[in-house]
Amino acid sequence: MCGNIWKIPVKVGQSVSAGDTLVVVEAMKMELSVIAPAAGTVTAIRCVPGKPVNAGDPLIVLAEDATCTVAG
């Protein structure tokens, strides 16, 4: 779906949790949140508020946090 970047509530270097909003896109008069799929750190922002984007365009680069789960 095509839309315009409405707002970017994160900054480069910011830590985010899974489910945090990374970008809000306005499309068809609706605001759609792009959420973090996992905990990590924002390493790059590849979009600009007010500019159009298409489905599949890279918006945010997120480096996932390394976690270790020990079962026992």
Sequence and secondary structure as in RCSB ss.txt:
>XXXX:A:sequence
MCGNIWKIPVKVGQSVSAGDTLVVVEAMKMELSVIAPAAGTVTAIRCVPGKPVNAGDPLIVLAEDATCTVAG
>XXXX:A:secstr
  EEEEE    TT EE TT EEEEEEETTEEEEEE SSSEEEEEE   TT EE TT   EEEEE        
